[in-house]
């Protein structure tokens, strides 16, 4: 059976690729959060442990209406509806038959999945933000393997959709 389509979904500071600071987003963009929800509802989401913990801290629970797959060697027994996996390959093997999966962070997970991604849904936030988590250098990979299929400018940020060239 074919693996699901892998879509990386991230909000990135345009000047320095910051994606987080102390486990939180360095900005609050309501439109971006609504887009995140609209894109991911009904699909599995793959993330690292720190990203999962920051979501639970913010919402008080895992993301609703999505199957959370967390890359960690630690037990997540307090969240019985959340599956933990030691590797990306084991997580992908567990969702054979799914149409697509969204990779939602953090830094290490983005780095490990960028080469295998079928698409990217990026929010590019204008400016230079302080942070301790960064999106990997992606410009060369995008230039060589992806086509920009949608670019929507907003006030202070923009949405960009990239699809893998056939």
C-alpha positions as CSV (number, residue, x, y, z in Angstrom):
1,X,0.0,0.0,0.0
2,X,1.2,3.5,-0.8
3,X,2.3,5.8,2.0
4,X,0.1,8.9,2.7
5,X,0.9,12.2,1.1
6,X,3.3,14.0,3.5
7,X,2.5,17.7,3.9
8,X,4.7,20.0,6.0
9,X,2.6,22.7,7.7
10,X,4.6,25.5,9.4
11,X,4.7,29.2,10.3
12,X,8.1,30.6,9.7
13,X,9.7,34.0,10.4
14,X,10.7,35.2,6.9
15,X,14.0,36.7,7.8
16,X,15.6,34.0,10.0
17,X,13.3,30.9,9.8
18,X,12.4,31.0,13.5
19,X,9.4,28.7,14.3
20,X,9.4,28.9,18.1
21,X,10.7,30.3,21.4
22,X,10.6,28.5,24.7
23,X,8.0,26.0,23.3
24,X,5.6,28.7,22.0
25,X,4.9,30.5,18.7
26,X,6.6,33.9,18.8
27,X,3.5,35.5,17.3
28,X,-0.3,35.2,17.4
29,X,-1.9,35.3,14.0
30,X,-5.6,34.3,14.2
31,X,-5.9,33.7,10.4
32,X,-3.0,31.3,10.5
33,X,-4.5,29.3,13.4
34,X,-7.8,29.1,11.5
35,X,-6.0,27.9,8.3
36,X,-4.1,25.3,10.4
37,X,-7.4,24.0,11.8
38,X,-9.1,24.0,8.3
39,X,-6.2,22.1,6.7
40,X,-5.7,19.5,9.4
41,X,-9.2,18.6,10.7
42,X,-9.8,14.9,10.0
43,X,-6.2,14.1,9.1
44,X,-3.4,12.6,11.2
45,X,-0.8,15.1,12.5
46,X,2.8,14.1,13.1
47,X,4.9,16.0,15.7
48,X,7.7,15.8,18.2
49,X,7.2,15.5,21.9
50,X,7.9,19.2,22.6
51,X,5.4,20.3,20.0
52,X,2.8,17.9,21.5
53,X,3.5,19.2,25.0
54,X,3.1,22.8,23.9
55,X,-0.3,22.0,22.3
56,X,-1.5,20.3,25.5
57,X,-0.3,23.2,27.6
58,X,-2.1,25.7,25.4
59,X,-5.3,23.7,24.8
60,X,-5.4,21.5,27.9
61,X,-5.7,18.5,25.6
62,X,-4.4,17.1,22.3
63,X,-5.7,18.6,19.0
64,X,-9.4,17.7,18.6
65,X,-10.7,15.9,15.5
66,X,-7.2,14.9,14.5
67,X,-5.2,11.7,15.2
68,X,-2.0,12.8,17.0
69,X,1.2,10.8,16.3
70,X,4.1,11.9,18.5
71,X,7.7,11.0,17.9
72,X,9.1,10.2,21.3
73,X,10.6,7.4,23.4
74,X,8.7,8.5,26.4
75,X,5.4,7.1,27.5
76,X,2.3,9.2,26.8
77,X,0.0,7.0,29.0
78,X,-1.8,10.1,30.3
79,X,-3.1,10.6,26.8
80,X,-4.5,7.2,25.7
81,X,-5.9,8.6,22.4
82,X,-2.4,9.7,21.3
83,X,0.0,7.3,19.7
84,X,3.8,7.5,20.3
85,X,6.4,6.2,17.9
86,X,10.2,6.0,18.0
87,X,10.7,7.0,14.4
88,X,9.0,8.7,11.4
89,X,9.0,5.3,9.5
90,X,7.2,3.6,12.3
91,X,4.6,6.4,12.5
92,X,4.0,6.3,8.7
93,X,3.7,2.5,8.8
94,X,0.9,2.9,11.4
95,X,-1.2,5.1,9.1
96,X,-1.1,3.1,5.9
97,X,-4.4,3.7,4.1
98,X,-4.6,7.4,5.1
99,X,-4.8,9.9,2.3
100,X,-2.4,12.4,3.9
101,X,-0.6,13.4,7.0
102,X,0.4,16.8,8.2
103,X,3.9,17.3,9.8
104,X,3.4,20.1,12.3
105,X,6.8,20.4,14.1
106,X,9.1,20.9,15.7
107,X,12.6,21.6,14.4
108,X,13.9,18.1,14.3
109,X,10.8,16.6,12.8
110,X,10.7,19.2,10.0
111,X,14.4,18.5,9.3
112,X,13.8,14.8,9.1
113,X,10.7,15.0,6.8
114,X,11.6,17.8,4.5
115,X,13.3,15.5,1.9
116,X,10.3,13.1,1.8
117,X,7.6,15.8,1.8
118,X,5.1,15.9,-1.0
119,X,3.9,19.4,-0.3
120,X,4.4,22.4,2.0
121,X,1.8,24.7,3.5
122,X,3.8,27.7,4.8
123,X,2.9,30.9,6.6
124,X,5.8,33.3,6.1
125,X,5.7,35.9,8.9
126,X,7.4,39.2,8.0
127,X,10.2,40.2,10.3
128,X,13.1,39.0,12.4
129,X,12.0,37.1,15.5
130,X,14.0,35.8,18.5
131,X,13.7,32.1,18.9
132,X,15.3,28.9,19.9
133,X,13.7,26.6,17.2
134,X,14.2,27.1,13.5
135,X,12.8,25.7,10.3
136,X,15.5,24.0,8.2
137,X,17.0,25.7,5.2
138,X,14.4,24.9,2.6
139,X,14.9,27.3,-0.3
140,X,17.1,25.0,-2.4
141,X,14.9,22.0,-1.9
142,X,11.8,24.1,-2.9
143,X,13.6,25.5,-5.9
144,X,14.7,22.0,-7.1
145,X,11.6,19.9,-6.3
146,X,8.5,22.0,-5.7
147,X,6.3,24.4,-7.6
148,X,4.6,27.4,-5.9
149,X,0.9,26.8,-6.5
150,X,-0.6,29.5,-4.3
151,X,0.7,32.7,-2.7
152,X,-1.7,34.8,-0.7
153,X,-0.4,38.0,0.7
154,X,-1.8,39.4,4.0
155,X,-0.9,42.2,6.3
156,X,2.4,41.2,7.9
157,X,2.4,37.6,6.6
158,X,1.6,35.4,3.6
159,X,0.4,31.9,2.9
160,X,2.4,29.8,0.4
161,X,1.5,26.4,-0.9
162,X,4.1,24.2,-2.6
163,X,3.5,21.0,-4.5
164,X,6.1,18.4,-5.5
165,X,6.8,18.5,-9.2
166,X,5.9,15.3,-11.0
